[in-house]
């Protein structure tokens, strides 16, 4: 039992949260960079209907960070442009190296 607790504790430490400003129907699925406020700017071609844009954003972030799609979760902002995302299994240093200036 003790090893299960350690594994769970380690997984919690490897969670990274950051904000994303998503533009649906943006023509292409891509990350445009980090804005002056430290929020990731991303666009997806999917429309904001039925969660399609959110699903496309999760796929995009997972591909960009080379993690499983299940490791990326949308925790706030499902119906707005400003999202809060949690990524598991990656260090804050790896994400900061990928997107300098991102507020974690």
C-alpha positions as CSV (number, residue, x, y, z in Angstrom):
1,X,0.0,0.0,0.0
2,X,2.8,2.4,0.8
3,X,4.2,2.3,-2.7
4,X,0.8,3.3,-4.2
5,X,0.8,6.4,-2.0
6,X,4.3,7.3,-3.2
7,X,3.4,6.9,-6.8
8,X,0.3,9.1,-6.4
9,X,2.3,11.7,-4.6
10,X,4.9,11.7,-7.4
11,X,2.2,12.1,-10.0
12,X,0.8,15.1,-8.2
13,X,4.2,16.8,-8.1
14,X,4.5,16.4,-11.9
15,X,1.2,18.2,-12.6
16,X,1.7,21.6,-14.3
17,X,-1.1,24.2,-14.6
18,X,-1.2,27.0,-17.1
19,X,-3.6,29.3,-19.0
20,X,-4.5,29.1,-22.6
21,X,-6.3,31.6,-24.8
22,X,-8.0,29.5,-27.5
23,X,-9.2,30.8,-30.8
24,X,-11.6,28.3,-32.4
25,X,-12.1,28.3,-36.2
26,X,-8.6,29.7,-36.4
27,X,-7.8,28.1,-39.7
28,X,-5.2,25.7,-38.4
29,X,-4.2,23.8,-35.2
30,X,-1.1,25.6,-33.9
31,X,0.4,27.3,-30.9
32,X,1.1,31.0,-31.6
33,X,3.3,31.6,-28.6
34,X,3.0,33.3,-25.2
35,X,1.3,36.7,-24.7
36,X,2.6,39.5,-22.5
37,X,0.5,38.2,-19.6
38,X,2.1,34.8,-19.7
39,X,-0.8,33.0,-21.3
40,X,-0.4,30.5,-24.1
41,X,-2.0,31.6,-27.4
42,X,-3.4,28.7,-29.4
43,X,-5.8,28.3,-32.3
44,X,-7.7,25.3,-33.7
45,X,-9.7,24.8,-36.8
46,X,-12.5,23.1,-35.0
47,X,-15.7,25.2,-34.2
48,X,-16.7,25.9,-30.6
49,X,-19.6,23.5,-30.8
50,X,-20.1,20.4,-28.7
51,X,-16.6,20.6,-27.2
52,X,-14.9,20.1,-30.6
53,X,-12.5,23.1,-30.1
54,X,-11.6,21.9,-26.5
55,X,-10.9,18.4,-27.8
56,X,-8.8,19.8,-30.6
57,X,-6.8,21.9,-28.1
58,X,-6.1,18.9,-25.9
59,X,-4.8,17.0,-29.0
60,X,-2.7,19.9,-30.0
61,X,-1.1,20.4,-26.5
62,X,-0.5,16.7,-26.1
63,X,1.2,16.6,-29.5
64,X,3.3,19.7,-28.8
65,X,4.4,18.4,-25.4
66,X,4.8,14.8,-26.5
67,X,2.6,13.4,-23.8
68,X,-0.5,11.2,-24.0
69,X,-3.8,12.9,-24.6
70,X,-5.1,11.5,-21.3
71,X,-2.3,13.5,-19.6
72,X,-3.8,16.8,-20.7
73,X,-7.0,18.0,-18.9
74,X,-9.1,21.0,-19.2
75,X,-10.0,22.1,-15.6
76,X,-11.7,25.5,-16.2
77,X,-13.0,27.6,-19.0
78,X,-14.8,24.9,-21.1
79,X,-17.2,27.5,-22.6
80,X,-14.9,30.5,-22.8
81,X,-11.8,31.5,-24.7
82,X,-9.6,31.5,-21.6
83,X,-8.9,28.0,-20.4
84,X,-7.0,26.5,-17.4
85,X,-5.1,23.3,-18.4
86,X,-3.4,20.7,-16.3
87,X,-0.7,18.5,-17.8
88,X,0.6,15.4,-16.0
89,X,3.9,13.6,-16.3
90,X,6.0,16.6,-17.4
91,X,8.0,19.0,-15.4
92,X,7.5,22.7,-15.2
93,X,11.0,23.2,-16.5
94,X,10.2,21.2,-19.7
95,X,7.1,23.3,-20.3
96,X,9.0,26.6,-19.6
97,X,11.8,25.5,-22.0
98,X,9.1,24.8,-24.7
99,X,7.2,28.1,-24.2
100,X,9.4,30.7,-22.5
101,X,7.5,33.3,-20.6
102,X,4.5,31.0,-19.9
103,X,3.1,31.7,-16.4
104,X,2.9,28.4,-14.5
